[in-house]
């Protein structure tokens, strides 16, 4: 009886191998045919999991982004203030990412054009699911801060705008070499922290 293949495990394996190949040769020199050969599987088997090279690359980067932000979210649990938690959670955008994720930033920048393909429903779905995850992380951070009295009750409404601001600044930095996202996003977080403190103090009086 043939051994049952776990689809999720197989997807993860293919993406891990693709990540290694992308780090080694970059997106411009990534040959799908050579990559499939290196997996020692038929094209028919491969195309069961991924229909195109773009789908493979997006899923690979997406998987690593999940891993990176799951890690930064866990790190926020040891922080107590809004500013410390946000600086920790958004470490990827601030250039303070864990060394093992440093190459991810380079790959994401070289593949970012794939994520703005509005005609690709699969890529749009990946984006939607990833932003939903980030949103849930940010909401949980706000819930903790609200419960401890660090920020006011209505602060949770900022969750979506925080993600949108970080994403927008990241895109701007890709288009403008003179735009220092680390500086501007850090300033934004400091300003937001000051406004939340002021609002919270006002509500406590």
C-alpha positions in Angstrom: 0.0 0.0 0.0 1.5 3.4 -1.0 2.6 5.7 1.8 0.1 8.5 2.4 1.6 11.9 1.6 0.9 14.8 4.0 0.1 17.7 1.8 1.1 20.4 4.3 4.4 18.7 5.0 5.1 18.4 1.3 4.3 22.1 0.7 6.6 23.1 3.6 9.4 20.9 2.2 9.1 22.4 -1.3 9.0 25.9 0.1 12.1 25.3 2.3 14.0 24.0 -0.7 12.8 26.9 -2.9 13.9 29.4 -0.2 17.4 27.9 -0.1 17.5 28.2 -3.9 16.3 31.8 -3.9 18.9 32.7 -1.3 21.6 31.1 -3.4 20.7 32.4 -6.9 18.0 35.1 -6.5 14.7 35.4 -8.3 16.2 36.4 -11.7 18.3 33.2 -11.9 15.7 30.8 -10.4 14.9 28.1 -13.0 11.7 26.2 -12.2 12.6 23.3 -14.4 16.0 22.9 -12.6 14.3 23.3 -9.3 11.8 20.6 -10.0 14.6 18.3 -11.1 16.4 18.9 -7.8 13.3 17.8 -5.9 13.4 14.5 -7.7 9.7 14.6 -8.5 7.8 14.7 -11.8 6.4 18.0 -13.2 3.0 16.5 -12.7 3.6 16.0 -9.0 5.0 19.5 -8.6 2.2 21.2 -10.5 -0.3 19.5 -8.1 1.1 21.8 -5.4 2.0 24.9 -7.4 0.6 25.9 -10.8 3.3 28.6 -11.6 6.7 29.7 -10.5 5.2 32.9 -9.2 2.8 30.9 -6.9 5.8 29.0 -5.6 7.8 32.1 -4.9 5.0 33.9 -3.2 4.1 30.9 -1.0 7.7 30.5 -0.1 8.2 34.1 1.0 4.8 34.1 2.6 5.7 31.1 4.7 8.9 32.8 5.9 7.0 36.0 6.7 4.6 34.0 8.9 7.6 32.5 10.7 9.3 35.9 11.2 6.2 37.6 12.6 5.3 34.7 14.7 8.7 35.0 16.2 8.5 38.8 16.8 5.0 38.5 18.3 6.3 36.0 20.8 9.1 38.4 21.7 6.6 41.2 22.5 5.3 39.1 25.4 8.3 40.0 27.4 7.8 43.7 26.9 5.6 45.9 28.9 5.0 49.3 27.2 3.3 50.1 23.9 6.5 51.5 22.4 8.6 48.5 23.4 6.0 46.1 22.1 5.6 47.9 18.8 9.4 48.2 18.2 9.7 44.5 18.9 6.8 43.4 16.7 7.8 45.6 13.8 11.5 44.8 14.1 11.4 43.6 10.5 10.4 47.0 9.2 12.9 48.8 11.5 15.9 46.8 10.4 16.3 45.1 13.7 15.2 41.6 12.6 16.6 38.4 14.0 19.8 37.5 12.0 18.2 34.3 10.6 15.5 36.5 9.0 17.9 39.1 7.5 17.9 37.4 4.1 14.1 37.5 4.0 14.1 41.3 3.7 16.3 41.1 0.6 14.2 38.4 -1.0 10.9 40.2 -0.2 12.2 43.4 -1.8 13.2 41.5 -5.0 9.8 39.8 -5.2 7.5 42.6 -4.0 6.2 43.2 -7.5 4.5 39.8 -7.4 2.4 40.8 -4.4 0.8 43.8 -6.1 -0.6 41.6 -8.9 -4.2 42.4 -8.4 -5.3 39.9 -11.1 -3.9 36.9 -9.3 -6.6 35.6 -6.9 -4.2 33.1 -5.2 -1.7 35.9 -4.4 -4.5 38.2 -3.2 -5.7 35.4 -0.9 -2.2 34.9 0.5 -2.0 38.7 1.2 -5.4 38.7 2.8 -4.6 35.8 5.1 -1.3 37.3 6.1 -2.7 40.7 6.9 -5.4 39.0 9.0 -2.7 37.3 11.0 -0.9 40.5 11.6 -4.1 42.2 12.6 -4.9 39.5 15.1 -1.4 39.8 16.6 -1.7 43.6 17.0 -5.2 43.3 18.5 -3.9 40.8 21.1 -1.1 43.2 22.0 -3.6 46.0 22.4 -5.9 43.8 24.5 -3.0 43.1 26.9 -2.0 46.8 27.1 -5.6 47.9 27.6 -6.1 45.3 30.4 -3.0 46.6 32.2 -4.1 50.2 31.8 -1.2 51.3 29.6 -3.4 52.5 26.8 -7.1 53.7 26.6 -9.9 51.3 25.6 -10.3 52.9 22.1 -6.6 52.4 21.3 -7.5 49.0 19.7 -9.0 50.9 16.7 -5.4 51.7 15.7 -4.5 48.1 14.8 -5.4 48.3 11.1 -3.9 51.7 10.6 -0.6 50.6 12.2 -0.3 47.7 9.7 -1.3 50.0 6.8 1.2 52.6 7.8 4.1 50.1 8.1 3.2 48.6 4.8 2.8 51.9 3.1 6.2 53.1 4.4 7.8 49.9 3.3 6.5 50.4 -0.2 7.6 54.0 -0.2 11.1 52.9 0.8 11.2 50.5 -2.1 10.5 53.3 -4.5 12.7 55.9 -2.9 16.3 55.1 -2.0 16.4 58.3 0.1 13.5 57.3 2.3 14.7 56.0 5.6 11.9 53.8 6.9 13.6 53.0 10.1 13.8 56.7 11.0 10.3 57.6 9.9 8.5 54.6 11.3 10.4 55.0 14.6 9.3 58.6 14.8 5.7 57.6 14.0 5.7 55.0 16.8 7.1 57.5 19.3 4.5 60.1 18.4 1.7 57.6 18.6 3.0 56.5 22.0 3.0 60.1 23.3 -0.6 60.6 22.0 -1.8 57.4 23.6 -0.3 58.4 26.9 -1.8 61.8 26.7 -5.2 60.4 25.9 -5.0 57.8 28.6 -3.9 60.3 31.3 -6.8 62.6 30.2 -9.3 59.7 30.7 -7.9 58.8 34.1 -8.4 62.4 35.5 
